[in-house]
Amino acid sequence: MSGVLLISTLNAGGPIPNAASVLSHSPTILALLRQPPLDRRIQNQLESTLQILEKWCDSSLESHYGFDYEMEYGPEYPSISPEIHVIDIESGSQAKQEILSLIGKIEQREGVGQEIRFECNAGRKEDSASMVDMSMALGASCWYTDVESGISVRIGDGEIENEARPLSTFSRFWLSGFPCIDGREIHEIREKEILEVVLERFAECLNFDDFYGSPESTRDRVEDSLRREGIEIIPGSEPGRLGFRREADGSKSNFTISERVFDPKSGEMVEELAALSLAESLMPDGRVITGLRWGYKGTDVRYKSLKNALLSHGNSWATNAR
């Protein structure tokens, strides 16, 4: 059986370096060397890294955070789900023996043909040096995968393995412990003339400090400014969203803004206007996402957060659930 056996250090600082190398090399078997932890904190970090990495490799990271369905802004998964082996080591010589033993078991089970690669982008500096030494001792190749670009370089000759395969932004959030639960994608803007006027009028009101009153008075000032340019604010296609219409020909915008954009305390004003400014020059294959929301790691924490939010609004269900 052909394939790649990737050997790397289990990263105590989080699973992103390990995940980046998996995405780049597409191994069929992943061997993770786990160094003895210096204290309980490091031990917990190693356990967390392994749990998240196993779920990600198995294309089920959502379930790790208590979700039982696919999320719109979920993580991207590796094309091959590798078989994972964890090797607890105490010394370099022991690590070599354990790796040789694992290779022997794999060859007995599946035959010769696995390409053996060592990855040195995870763990401490001394762990990386150890990977280089072991690869030379075992006659295998050693690689370094850059987390940011997703490019893997073979150490010694600078050969690039394949095209860059960086982790997506959403994958990095999920792997770091921040599940993305909601967001709004802005597609290519069709009515760019309307957008240009809207951005200019908002900028004008900002320059004249017109955003320091109540949300109602702020909206009135923006509406008056837009009306002088022949643009009116209309209800959007979704609750809580506002669109725009050009009075001269009745053209409507295919973009909307939140009603809370007029409240300077909400923070949505800067977020939405910045997103629309980026979308103004968006290419057809580009993506601008605004209003991204992160959830808590555990279902119990999310439950308490939701109940507290409902209690603050006098919700009867939350009151009875106390």
Backbone bond lengths (Angstrom), bond angles and torsions (degrees), N, CA, C in turn:
res aa  C-N    CA-C-N  psi(-1)  N-CA   C-N-CA  omega(-1)  CA-C   N-CA-C  phi
1 M - - - 1.471 - - 1.529 109.38 -
2 S 1.313 116.94 129.42 1.458 120.85 177.36 1.514 109.44 -90.64
3 G 1.318 115.66 164.57 1.457 121.24 -178.87 1.511 109.11 152.13
4 V 1.317 115.67 -174.48 1.461 121.57 -177.89 1.518 109.87 -119.04
5 L 1.321 116.39 127.59 1.458 122.76 169.21 1.521 106.36 -98.66
6 L 1.315 116.44 111.42 1.461 121.62 -178.61 1.518 109.26 -102.22
7 I 1.322 116.36 127.27 1.461 122.42 -178.72 1.519 108.34 -115.73
8 S 1.327 116.20 124.64 1.460 120.56 -177.42 1.518 109.71 -146.80
9 T 1.323 115.89 169.51 1.461 122.15 176.18 1.519 109.35 -89.60
10 L 1.321 117.20 133.35 1.463 120.54 174.51 1.523 107.90 -66.63
11 N 1.321 116.54 121.90 1.461 121.80 -172.26 1.522 111.19 -85.14
12 A 1.334 116.92 119.90 1.466 120.85 -179.01 1.521 112.19 -71.65
13 G 1.324 117.37 -22.43 1.461 120.82 -177.38 1.508 114.71 -83.39
14 G 1.320 118.16 5.54 1.455 121.68 -179.23 1.515 110.96 127.95
15 P 1.328 117.66 161.56 1.466 121.17 -171.66 1.525 115.79 -84.35
16 I 1.328 119.20 -3.08 1.467 119.96 -172.57 1.533 113.15 -60.29
17 P 1.355 121.11 -46.80 1.474 118.79 177.41 1.528 112.90 -59.03
18 N 1.338 117.07 -42.09 1.460 120.38 177.97 1.526 111.07 -63.85
19 A 1.325 116.65 -43.31 1.465 120.63 -179.85 1.527 111.20 -64.85
20 A 1.334 116.98 -39.29 1.466 120.53 179.58 1.524 111.06 -61.34
21 S 1.328 116.87 -40.49 1.466 119.81 -179.84 1.527 111.10 -70.81
22 V 1.333 117.37 -36.10 1.467 120.41 176.92 1.526 110.00 -63.61
23 L 1.319 116.56 -44.15 1.462 120.57 -179.25 1.527 111.13 -63.59
24 S 1.318 116.49 -35.51 1.463 120.51 -177.76 1.524 112.71 -77.20
25 H 1.339 117.20 -43.92 1.466 120.80 -173.63 1.527 113.57 -89.81
26 S 1.332 118.21 -20.69 1.472 122.60 -176.49 1.526 111.69 49.60
27 P 1.335 117.90 57.29 1.469 119.84 -177.76 1.527 111.78 -73.27
28 T 1.318 115.46 151.57 1.463 120.06 171.57 1.525 110.28 -86.95
29 I 1.337 116.19 -26.19 1.465 121.67 177.23 1.526 108.17 -133.42
30 L 1.320 115.99 133.17 1.466 122.26 179.78 1.521 108.95 -119.21
31 A 1.333 116.77 119.23 1.465 122.11 176.62 1.522 108.45 -106.61
32 L 1.315 116.15 121.37 1.464 121.99 -178.01 1.523 109.59 -110.35
33 L 1.320 116.20 121.34 1.459 120.84 178.01 1.525 108.71 -87.57
34 R 1.318 115.77 120.82 1.468 120.65 -178.70 1.521 109.41 -104.49
35 Q 1.339 114.77 113.74 1.461 120.72 178.61 1.531 110.31 -74.20
36 P 1.344 118.31 151.66 1.469 119.99 176.93 1.524 110.30 -63.63
37 P 1.328 118.69 128.15 1.472 120.96 -177.71 1.522 111.75 -70.37
38 L 1.328 115.14 144.89 1.462 120.27 179.11 1.520 111.78 -75.86
39 D 1.325 117.11 -29.64 1.459 120.77 -179.62 1.522 109.10 -154.68
40 R 1.325 114.91 -179.81 1.459 120.77 -177.15 1.534 112.02 -64.11
41 R 1.315 116.53 -35.34 1.462 120.39 -179.37 1.527 110.78 -62.81
42 I 1.343 116.49 -45.60 1.462 120.33 178.81 1.523 110.49 -64.80
43 Q 1.325 116.05 -37.80 1.461 119.77 178.56 1.526 110.81 -61.52
44 N 1.328 116.46 -43.46 1.466 120.31 178.69 1.529 111.17 -64.09
45 Q 1.320 116.22 -38.25 1.464 119.98 179.23 1.528 111.23 -65.43
46 L 1.323 116.26 -40.80 1.463 120.04 178.01 1.524 111.11 -64.24
47 E 1.326 116.39 -41.71 1.463 120.23 178.57 1.523 111.02 -63.66
48 S 1.333 116.28 -41.69 1.462 120.30 179.32 1.524 111.27 -64.78
49 T 1.338 116.39 -43.86 1.466 120.37 178.43 1.514 111.03 -58.40
50 L 1.334 116.25 -45.28 1.461 120.54 -178.09 1.527 111.12 -65.20
51 Q 1.326 117.68 -43.66 1.463 120.96 -179.71 1.525 111.53 -60.36
52 I 1.335 116.16 -47.76 1.463 120.03 -178.51 1.528 110.65 -66.41
53 L 1.334 116.70 -42.16 1.462 120.50 -178.64 1.526 111.34 -64.63
54 E 1.328 117.26 -41.46 1.467 120.58 178.68 1.521 111.12 -61.70
55 K 1.327 116.82 -44.11 1.462 120.40 179.36 1.525 110.96 -65.45
56 W 1.331 116.52 -40.00 1.463 119.98 179.99 1.525 110.53 -65.63
57 C 1.323 117.16 -44.56 1.464 120.67 178.68 1.525 111.64 -63.43
58 D 1.325 116.37 -27.12 1.462 121.96 -179.63 1.528 112.08 -91.51
59 S 1.331 116.82 6.14 1.478 122.68 179.87 1.521 112.53 58.41
60 S 1.332 116.21 37.51 1.470 119.55 -179.29 1.527 111.07 -139.24
61 L 1.327 117.08 37.10 1.465 120.01 -176.74 1.526 111.79 -66.35
62 E 1.334 117.34 -28.52 1.469 119.60 178.09 1.523 111.25 -57.20
63 S 1.335 116.81 -39.41 1.465 120.12 -178.12 1.521 112.07 -66.47
64 H 1.333 117.37 -25.54 1.469 120.71 178.06 1.520 110.88 -62.91
65 Y 1.329 116.20 -30.56 1.467 121.16 -179.70 1.526 112.53 -98.73
66 G 1.329 117.06 8.83 1.459 120.20 175.23 1.508 115.37 90.76
67 F 1.335 118.37 9.65 1.463 120.75 177.34 1.523 108.96 -93.78
68 D 1.329 116.14 138.43 1.462 119.53 -179.67 1.524 111.77 -112.40
69 Y 1.327 117.68 22.73 1.457 121.42 177.84 1.531 108.85 -147.83
70 E 1.322 115.44 162.85 1.463 120.60 -178.32 1.520 110.12 -74.56
71 M 1.329 116.65 134.61 1.458 121.93 -178.30 1.527 110.07 -94.13
72 E 1.338 115.40 147.09 1.465 119.93 -179.37 1.523 111.51 -61.44
73 Y 1.326 115.86 -38.36 1.462 120.39 179.79 1.526 109.27 -111.76
74 G 1.316 115.04 49.60 1.451 121.12 -179.18 1.521 112.20 -82.41
75 P 1.325 116.91 176.99 1.471 120.78 -179.03 1.523 111.86 -75.88
76 E 1.323 115.89 156.93 1.457 121.50 169.98 1.525 108.01 -90.92
77 Y 1.328 115.68 143.39 1.461 120.01 -174.10 1.530 111.56 -111.98
78 P 1.347 116.48 159.49 1.472 119.58 177.29 1.522 110.80 -66.58
79 S 1.330 116.18 150.48 1.468 120.76 -178.80 1.523 111.77 -69.21
80 I 1.325 116.64 -26.66 1.466 122.25 177.61 1.523 108.30 -119.90
81 S 1.320 116.66 131.32 1.465 120.67 177.25 1.531 108.48 -88.66
82 P 1.333 117.84 105.30 1.468 119.09 -173.61 1.529 112.68 -75.52
83 E 1.303 114.62 150.60 1.466 121.44 170.69 1.528 107.11 -77.72
84 I 1.332 117.09 126.00 1.466 120.77 -172.20 1.527 110.90 -104.86
85 H 1.326 115.40 131.90 1.461 122.36 174.01 1.526 108.20 -123.00
86 V 1.314 116.94 131.71 1.464 121.96 177.64 1.524 108.37 -107.47
87 I 1.325 115.89 125.49 1.462 121.53 -178.58 1.523 108.87 -114.83
88 D 1.319 116.37 113.52 1.468 121.08 176.29 1.524 108.60 -82.71
89 I 1.322 116.04 126.05 1.463 119.76 -174.18 1.522 110.85 -125.95
90 E 1.308 114.71 154.78 1.462 122.22 176.60 1.522 111.80 -117.00
91 S 1.349 116.57 -25.66 1.471 120.21 -177.29 1.519 109.21 -151.45
92 G 1.336 115.20 167.17 1.448 120.45 179.63 1.516 112.79 -64.94
93 S 1.336 117.14 -40.39 1.462 120.34 -179.72 1.520 110.92 -65.42
94 Q 1.333 115.98 -38.61 1.462 119.30 177.89 1.519 110.63 -65.92
95 A 1.344 116.65 -38.83 1.460 120.95 179.91 1.526 110.55 -60.43
96 K 1.343 117.06 -43.34 1.462 120.62 179.38 1.522 111.15 -61.34
97 Q 1.343 116.10 -43.16 1.459 119.74 -179.92 1.526 111.27 -64.91
98 E 1.330 116.68 -41.23 1.468 120.60 179.63 1.527 110.72 -65.12
99 I 1.324 116.48 -40.16 1.464 120.11 179.64 1.524 110.53 -67.06
100 L 1.343 116.94 -42.97 1.462 120.44 177.34 1.524 110.99 -61.09
101 S 1.327 115.71 -39.74 1.463 119.90 178.23 1.527 111.01 -63.61
102 L 1.341 116.28 -42.13 1.467 120.44 179.25 1.521 110.62 -64.99
103 I 1.333 116.77 -42.86 1.463 120.24 179.14 1.526 110.42 -61.03
104 G 1.341 116.01 -42.07 1.462 120.03 178.74 1.520 112.05 -61.20
105 K 1.330 117.16 -42.90 1.467 120.80 179.51 1.527 111.15 -64.75
106 I 1.325 115.97 -39.79 1.468 119.69 179.76 1.522 110.58 -65.35
107 E 1.338 116.89 -42.83 1.461 120.42 -179.55 1.523 111.31 -67.15
108 Q 1.336 118.03 -35.77 1.461 120.58 176.66 1.527 111.05 -65.39
109 R 1.304 115.93 -36.08 1.465 120.71 -175.99 1.525 112.57 -82.61
110 E 1.334 116.46 -39.67 1.461 119.86 -170.96 1.522 113.74 -121.44
111 G 1.319 117.34 -5.61 1.454 119.78 -178.54 1.517 111.92 89.66
112 V 1.318 115.22 169.75 1.461 121.23 -179.36 1.527 109.32 -77.91
113 G 1.313 116.63 146.11 1.465 119.20 177.41 1.508 113.94 147.02
114 Q 1.324 116.51 -8.68 1.463 119.14 178.02 1.530 110.23 -73.30
115 E 1.321 116.50 129.45 1.462 120.39 172.26 1.524 108.12 -82.16
116 I 1.323 116.79 129.37 1.465 121.26 -176.06 1.522 109.41 -100.32
117 R 1.318 115.25 122.95 1.464 120.82 178.90 1.525 109.69 -127.48
118 F 1.308 115.34 136.33 1.460 121.43 172.97 1.525 108.21 -102.08
119 E 1.313 116.38 140.80 1.467 122.80 179.88 1.523 108.77 -118.04
120 C 1.339 116.76 130.32 1.469 119.56 -174.85 1.531 113.24 -117.64
121 N 1.343 118.13 27.08 1.468 119.08 -179.11 1.525 113.14 -93.48
122 A 1.337 117.72 -0.97 1.468 120.60 -175.90 1.523 110.64 -118.22
123 G 1.340 114.81 160.24 1.456 120.33 177.53 1.518 113.19 81.71
124 R 1.314 115.09 -162.05 1.465 121.67 -178.83 1.528 110.53 -83.41
125 K 1.328 116.34 171.34 1.463 120.08 179.31 1.524 111.08 -61.76
126 E 1.338 115.51 -38.95 1.464 118.30 179.74 1.528 111.64 -67.86
127 D 1.343 116.46 -27.88 1.465 119.89 175.97 1.529 110.30 -68.05
128 S 1.332 116.15 -40.17 1.467 120.47 178.02 1.526 110.75 -63.18
129 A 1.332 116.01 -42.96 1.465 119.98 178.48 1.522 110.87 -62.41
130 S 1.336 115.51 -38.57 1.465 119.98 179.08 1.526 111.17 -64.40
131 M 1.335 117.02 -36.66 1.462 120.76 178.48 1.528 110.74 -62.64
132 V 1.318 116.12 -42.60 1.466 120.28 178.82 1.528 110.20 -62.47
133 D 1.334 116.87 -44.83 1.469 121.10 -179.66 1.529 111.22 -62.03
134 M 1.343 116.65 -45.59 1.463 119.85 -177.89 1.522 111.45 -66.76
135 S 1.330 117.04 -37.10 1.468 119.19 179.51 1.529 110.35 -63.36
136 M 1.326 116.53 -39.55 1.470 120.30 179.03 1.523 110.72 -68.34
137 A 1.345 116.16 -40.82 1.466 120.03 -178.56 1.525 111.83 -66.44
138 L 1.335 116.63 -31.88 1.463 120.72 -177.08 1.524 112.36 -99.05
139 G 1.328 116.90 3.38 1.459 119.74 178.51 1.516 113.83 67.95
140 A 1.321 116.60 30.67 1.466 121.39 -179.53 1.526 109.94 -109.81
141 S 1.301 116.49 170.93 1.466 120.79 178.35 1.521 109.73 -89.85
142 C 1.331 115.25 154.19 1.462 120.82 178.24 1.528 108.19 -125.77
143 W 1.328 115.38 137.23 1.455 121.34 -172.95 1.523 110.93 -128.70
144 Y 1.326 113.98 157.72 1.467 120.43 171.35 1.524 107.76 -127.98
145 T 1.334 115.97 122.70 1.461 121.54 178.52 1.516 109.48 -103.38
146 D 1.314 116.18 121.39 1.461 121.11 177.27 1.524 108.97 -77.76
147 V 1.321 116.04 123.25 1.463 120.83 -175.61 1.520 111.51 -64.13
148 E 1.326 117.63 -39.46 1.464 120.86 -175.06 1.526 112.08 -70.86
149 S 1.316 117.37 -47.02 1.469 120.75 -174.94 1.522 113.36 -91.24
150 G 1.338 116.96 -23.91 1.453 120.24 -176.16 1.518 113.48 80.04
151 I 1.322 117.87 9.09 1.462 121.98 -179.62 1.526 109.72 -86.74
152 S 1.336 116.25 131.77 1.466 121.75 175.17 1.521 109.39 -105.11
153 V 1.320 116.01 128.52 1.464 121.48 -179.16 1.521 108.99 -116.71
154 R 1.310 115.74 132.28 1.462 120.25 177.17 1.519 109.01 -78.72
155 I 1.312 116.00 121.42 1.463 121.15 -177.01 1.525 109.78 -70.16
156 G 1.322 115.14 129.20 1.457 120.39 179.04 1.504 113.28 116.47
157 D 1.351 117.22 -37.91 1.465 118.24 179.85 1.526 112.56 -130.63
158 G 1.327 117.40 -1.01 1.455 120.64 175.52 1.514 114.79 68.77
159 E 1.322 117.61 14.47 1.460 120.60 -179.27 1.530 110.08 -70.07
160 I 1.318 116.28 129.61 1.462 120.63 176.62 1.518 108.39 -86.63
161 E 1.308 116.53 128.22 1.461 120.76 -173.69 1.518 112.22 -66.28
162 N 1.303 117.12 -51.30 1.459 120.53 -176.73 1.531 109.02 -159.12
163 E 1.294 115.99 -172.06 1.452 119.97 178.21 1.529 109.98 -63.25
164 A 1.318 114.44 151.86 1.466 119.56 179.39 1.523 110.15 -60.86
165 R 1.330 116.08 135.03 1.465 121.45 177.06 1.530 108.33 -131.01
166 P 1.313 116.89 73.91 1.470 119.32 -178.26 1.520 111.75 -71.75
167 L 1.317 115.71 152.37 1.458 120.74 173.14 1.523 108.88 -64.90
168 S 1.323 116.46 139.23 1.457 119.66 177.52 1.524 110.03 -69.97
169 T 1.313 115.32 160.65 1.469 120.09 178.42 1.517 110.77 -57.59
170 F 1.330 116.68 -42.33 1.461 119.85 -178.38 1.524 111.40 -67.29
171 S 1.329 116.67 -39.48 1.467 119.43 177.50 1.519 110.92 -60.15
172 R 1.322 116.60 -40.28 1.465 120.27 -179.40 1.524 110.81 -65.82
173 F 1.337 117.24 -39.20 1.461 119.78 176.32 1.528 110.54 -60.69
174 W 1.323 116.32 -50.70 1.466 120.31 -177.63 1.524 111.51 -63.04
175 L 1.313 117.40 -42.86 1.461 120.95 -179.95 1.522 111.91 -66.84
176 S 1.334 116.88 -26.01 1.467 121.18 179.76 1.519 112.69 -86.79
177 G 1.330 117.59 -0.69 1.457 120.50 177.76 1.510 114.65 97.62
178 F 1.335 117.82 17.19 1.459 121.46 -179.99 1.528 109.74 -124.01
179 P 1.335 117.53 86.76 1.466 119.17 179.26 1.525 111.78 -66.11
180 C 1.324 116.80 131.07 1.470 122.14 179.53 1.525 108.55 -85.63
181 I 1.318 116.84 116.35 1.460 120.22 -173.45 1.517 113.74 -106.18
182 D 1.316 118.48 -14.13 1.461 118.96 -178.62 1.522 109.75 -162.98
183 G 1.306 116.00 159.60 1.453 121.81 178.00 1.517 109.84 178.19
184 R 1.305 116.28 174.10 1.464 121.40 179.99 1.523 108.42 -135.36
185 E 1.322 115.11 122.14 1.460 120.08 -179.49 1.523 110.26 -93.17
186 I 1.324 116.26 131.37 1.461 122.09 177.40 1.522 108.06 -99.64
187 H 1.311 115.88 119.70 1.459 120.37 179.86 1.527 110.14 -88.18
188 E 1.307 116.06 179.44 1.462 120.32 -178.05 1.526 110.25 -56.31
189 I 1.316 116.68 131.79 1.462 122.18 -178.11 1.529 109.52 -79.42
190 R 1.345 115.79 126.09 1.465 119.68 177.52 1.530 111.38 -85.45
191 E 1.332 116.55 -49.57 1.471 120.84 -177.57 1.530 109.78 -89.19
192 K 1.329 115.51 74.42 1.464 119.28 -176.11 1.525 112.49 -70.69
193 E 1.336 117.43 -25.87 1.464 119.65 178.08 1.526 110.28 -66.53
194 I 1.338 116.24 -40.99 1.466 119.83 176.84 1.520 109.85 -64.03
195 L 1.336 116.38 -44.25 1.465 120.39 -179.65 1.526 110.98 -60.56
196 E 1.331 116.85 -41.18 1.459 120.56 -179.42 1.525 111.07 -61.00
197 V 1.333 116.40 -42.82 1.468 120.30 179.26 1.524 110.51 -65.92
198 V 1.338 116.99 -43.40 1.467 121.20 -179.30 1.526 110.40 -59.70
199 L 1.322 117.07 -47.14 1.466 120.28 -179.28 1.527 111.30 -64.74
200 E 1.328 116.81 -38.83 1.466 119.92 179.45 1.524 111.65 -65.55
201 R 1.343 116.94 -41.12 1.467 119.69 -178.75 1.526 111.30 -68.83
202 F 1.330 116.65 -38.89 1.462 119.15 176.50 1.525 110.01 -64.45
203 A 1.325 116.77 -42.44 1.462 120.47 179.36 1.521 110.82 -62.71
204 E 1.327 116.65 -39.45 1.465 120.40 178.79 1.520 111.06 -62.19
205 C 1.335 116.45 -44.72 1.467 120.01 179.35 1.524 111.23 -65.10
206 L 1.329 116.84 -35.35 1.462 119.96 177.22 1.522 110.66 -65.61
207 N 1.318 116.35 -40.55 1.465 120.28 -179.11 1.522 112.47 -63.74
208 F 1.332 116.10 -30.90 1.459 119.65 -178.18 1.530 112.33 -99.65
209 D 1.337 116.13 19.28 1.471 121.83 175.82 1.523 112.16 56.19
210 D 1.324 116.85 36.61 1.461 119.82 -179.57 1.523 112.89 -83.56
211 F 1.330 117.85 2.85 1.456 120.52 -176.80 1.522 112.32 -102.80
212 Y 1.299 118.23 17.34 1.458 119.65 -176.58 1.518 112.94 -104.69
213 G 1.329 118.08 7.54 1.451 120.92 175.03 1.512 110.35 -95.63
214 S 1.327 116.10 -155.73 1.458 120.60 177.02 1.524 109.27 -75.43
215 P 1.345 118.32 159.07 1.469 120.03 177.08 1.524 112.45 -57.13
216 E 1.338 116.44 -35.15 1.463 119.90 -179.09 1.524 111.38 -65.90
217 S 1.343 116.23 -47.73 1.466 119.54 -179.36 1.526 111.22 -67.37
218 T 1.337 116.28 -34.28 1.463 120.01 177.21 1.519 110.48 -63.51
219 R 1.332 116.04 -44.54 1.467 119.66 178.90 1.524 110.85 -62.13
220 D 1.326 117.14 -40.96 1.470 120.37 179.12 1.525 110.86 -58.71
221 R 1.325 116.81 -43.08 1.460 119.99 -178.28 1.529 111.50 -67.48
222 V 1.339 116.11 -40.26 1.462 118.99 178.61 1.524 110.40 -67.02
223 E 1.335 116.86 -41.88 1.466 120.24 179.36 1.526 111.11 -61.72
224 D 1.325 117.07 -42.27 1.467 120.48 178.47 1.527 110.67 -61.98
225 S 1.325 115.94 -42.20 1.458 120.35 -179.58 1.526 111.18 -65.03
226 L 1.340 116.87 -41.04 1.463 120.62 178.73 1.526 111.32 -68.94
227 R 1.318 116.01 -38.51 1.465 120.15 -178.30 1.525 111.24 -62.21
228 R 1.306 116.49 -34.47 1.467 119.70 177.72 1.531 111.52 -65.82
229 E 1.331 116.17 -20.47 1.464 121.19 177.87 1.523 111.73 -99.28
230 G 1.339 116.56 7.07 1.455 120.26 177.97 1.512 114.64 80.66
231 I 1.331 117.46 21.68 1.466 122.55 179.19 1.522 108.98 -118.91
232 E 1.327 116.66 133.12 1.458 120.05 176.60 1.522 110.38 -119.50
233 I 1.328 115.36 150.49 1.464 121.57 176.99 1.518 108.81 -86.53
234 I 1.331 116.95 132.88 1.462 122.39 -179.52 1.527 108.97 -129.36
235 P 1.351 118.17 160.78 1.467 120.07 176.48 1.526 110.82 -61.75
236 G 1.318 116.16 139.29 1.453 120.50 177.91 1.512 111.75 -79.63
237 S 1.327 115.76 -179.96 1.465 120.86 -178.70 1.519 112.35 -75.97
238 E 1.331 117.73 -12.34 1.457 121.92 179.85 1.519 109.68 -125.35
239 P 1.329 117.15 150.88 1.472 120.10 177.43 1.527 111.03 -58.66
240 G 1.329 115.46 138.11 1.455 119.80 178.37 1.512 114.60 82.21
241 R 1.341 117.52 3.98 1.461 121.59 -179.99 1.529 109.69 -117.64
242 L 1.319 116.58 150.88 1.459 122.89 -179.33 1.522 109.88 -125.77
243 G 1.344 115.38 139.52 1.454 121.06 176.45 1.522 110.50 -113.65
244 F 1.326 115.94 -171.45 1.467 120.56 -177.31 1.528 109.43 -138.86
245 R 1.337 114.93 147.22 1.466 120.66 179.41 1.516 109.54 -134.24
246 R 1.335 115.27 136.54 1.460 120.28 176.44 1.525 108.37 -87.77
247 E 1.321 116.53 120.79 1.456 121.50 -173.24 1.523 112.53 -66.01
248 A 1.320 117.86 -29.84 1.466 120.76 -175.05 1.526 112.59 -63.64
249 D 1.327 117.83 -43.34 1.467 120.31 -176.98 1.521 113.69 -126.61
250 G 1.329 117.21 1.88 1.463 120.52 177.97 1.516 114.75 77.93
251 S 1.336 117.66 7.87 1.467 120.24 179.63 1.525 110.46 -64.38
252 K 1.340 115.41 136.68 1.460 120.94 -179.66 1.531 110.19 -110.39
253 S 1.308 114.98 148.07 1.464 119.97 178.58 1.519 110.37 -74.20
254 N 1.338 116.63 147.07 1.463 120.04 172.53 1.526 110.92 -96.03
255 F 1.325 116.18 15.71 1.461 121.89 174.74 1.524 108.48 -123.86
256 T 1.305 115.87 155.28 1.462 121.64 179.87 1.523 109.65 -133.62
257 I 1.330 115.26 167.04 1.459 121.03 173.71 1.522 108.55 -130.17
258 S 1.305 116.19 159.70 1.456 121.25 178.40 1.527 110.52 -75.30
259 E 1.326 116.01 146.43 1.465 119.99 174.90 1.521 111.51 -60.65
260 R 1.332 116.11 -25.06 1.464 120.67 -177.45 1.523 112.62 -79.44
261 V 1.330 116.63 0.45 1.458 119.55 -179.76 1.526 111.66 -65.71
262 F 1.338 116.68 -19.44 1.466 120.22 -179.58 1.526 112.65 -86.90
263 D 1.326 115.81 -3.55 1.462 120.24 178.80 1.525 108.58 -101.00
264 P 1.336 118.49 105.58 1.471 120.15 -176.59 1.519 113.30 -64.51
265 K 1.328 117.61 -17.50 1.459 120.23 -179.75 1.525 112.53 -80.95
266 S 1.323 117.45 -15.44 1.463 119.86 -175.38 1.525 112.79 -79.05
267 G 1.315 117.57 -25.21 1.459 121.11 -177.03 1.515 113.74 84.48
268 E 1.340 116.97 -11.29 1.458 120.03 -177.97 1.521 112.23 -73.74
269 M 1.331 116.84 -22.91 1.454 119.73 -179.41 1.528 110.49 -59.37
270 V 1.328 116.92 -53.38 1.461 120.89 -178.42 1.523 110.35 -64.67
271 E 1.333 116.75 -43.17 1.457 120.63 -177.11 1.526 111.59 -62.07
272 E 1.328 116.87 -48.07 1.464 120.26 -175.95 1.526 111.95 -70.76
273 L 1.319 117.22 -41.95 1.461 119.60 -179.69 1.525 111.34 -67.37
274 A 1.330 116.74 -37.63 1.467 120.03 177.04 1.529 110.51 -65.07
275 A 1.334 116.60 -40.97 1.465 120.46 179.28 1.523 111.14 -64.25
276 L 1.338 117.06 -41.98 1.462 120.33 178.85 1.525 111.28 -67.20
277 S 1.323 117.14 -35.14 1.466 120.30 177.23 1.527 110.60 -63.29
278 L 1.333 116.75 -40.45 1.463 120.32 176.61 1.524 110.86 -67.37
279 A 1.338 115.39 -40.18 1.460 119.81 -177.99 1.521 112.13 -66.41
280 E 1.330 117.29 -22.18 1.462 120.92 -179.24 1.527 111.33 -60.41
281 S 1.322 116.58 -32.05 1.464 120.58 179.64 1.523 111.85 -111.99
282 L 1.332 116.72 21.91 1.459 121.79 -175.81 1.524 111.11 -70.57
283 M 1.329 115.93 131.98 1.458 121.26 174.86 1.528 109.06 -79.23
284 P 1.347 117.63 161.91 1.468 120.14 -176.49 1.524 114.39 -55.35
285 D 1.349 117.44 -33.20 1.463 119.91 -177.47 1.528 112.49 -97.36
286 G 1.333 117.57 8.29 1.464 120.92 -179.95 1.517 112.01 -84.75
287 R 1.326 115.28 164.54 1.467 120.58 179.15 1.519 109.08 -136.97
288 V 1.330 115.14 131.43 1.459 121.43 170.57 1.516 106.63 -124.04
289 I 1.320 116.40 124.31 1.461 121.40 -177.97 1.513 108.55 -121.57
290 T 1.307 115.81 128.89 1.456 121.34 179.77 1.526 109.46 -122.43
291 G 1.307 115.88 163.76 1.462 119.96 178.48 1.515 113.94 66.67
292 L 1.345 117.24 27.83 1.459 119.50 -179.20 1.523 109.64 -66.92
293 R 1.329 115.81 132.60 1.461 121.50 -177.62 1.522 109.46 -119.63
294 W 1.324 114.99 136.36 1.457 120.80 177.02 1.522 109.60 -106.93
295 G 1.335 115.65 146.71 1.450 120.50 177.26 1.513 111.34 -104.53
296 Y 1.332 115.64 171.52 1.453 120.58 175.52 1.524 109.58 -81.21
297 K 1.330 115.70 162.23 1.458 120.17 -174.39 1.523 112.77 -67.11
298 G 1.338 117.67 -41.97 1.455 120.77 -173.11 1.513 113.15 -105.81
299 T 1.339 115.97 150.00 1.462 119.96 179.40 1.523 111.22 -65.05
300 D 1.338 118.30 -33.73 1.461 120.26 -179.43 1.523 111.16 -65.97
301 V 1.336 116.86 -38.52 1.467 120.33 178.87 1.520 110.17 -68.36
302 R 1.344 116.86 -40.68 1.466 119.88 178.45 1.522 110.56 -64.49
303 Y 1.337 116.55 -37.98 1.461 120.61 178.97 1.528 110.65 -62.58
304 K 1.324 116.76 -46.45 1.466 120.25 -179.77 1.526 111.34 -64.35
305 S 1.327 116.32 -39.59 1.459 119.99 179.34 1.520 111.20 -63.09
306 L 1.342 116.23 -43.42 1.464 120.54 179.17 1.519 110.85 -64.94
307 K 1.338 116.52 -43.38 1.464 119.64 -178.60 1.522 111.17 -64.21
308 N 1.332 117.00 -41.17 1.470 119.91 178.75 1.523 111.57 -63.90
309 A 1.347 115.85 -38.23 1.467 119.17 178.34 1.522 110.72 -65.40
310 L 1.331 116.65 -40.49 1.467 119.98 179.23 1.520 111.34 -69.80
311 L 1.335 117.00 -36.77 1.464 120.43 177.66 1.524 111.29 -61.44
312 S 1.325 116.08 -37.62 1.466 119.31 -179.49 1.519 111.99 -65.23
313 H 1.355 116.71 -18.44 1.462 120.82 177.92 1.530 111.52 -106.70
314 G 1.340 116.28 12.92 1.458 120.38 176.32 1.513 114.32 69.74
315 N 1.334 118.42 28.56 1.456 121.45 -178.74 1.528 110.72 -67.66
316 S 1.338 116.76 132.39 1.468 121.18 -175.54 1.522 111.79 -68.58
317 W 1.356 117.64 -36.76 1.462 119.66 179.54 1.516 110.33 -61.33
318 A 1.343 117.01 -46.33 1.457 120.75 -178.93 1.520 111.11 -64.60
319 T 1.335 116.90 -36.48 1.465 120.62 179.08 1.520 110.69 -65.30
320 N 1.340 117.05 -43.55 1.464 121.49 -179.26 1.526 112.34 -72.24
321 A 1.341 116.85 -22.08 1.468 120.85 -178.09 1.511 112.84 -83.90
322 R 1.308 117.50 -1.31 1.462 120.70 -179.38 1.526 111.44 -63.66
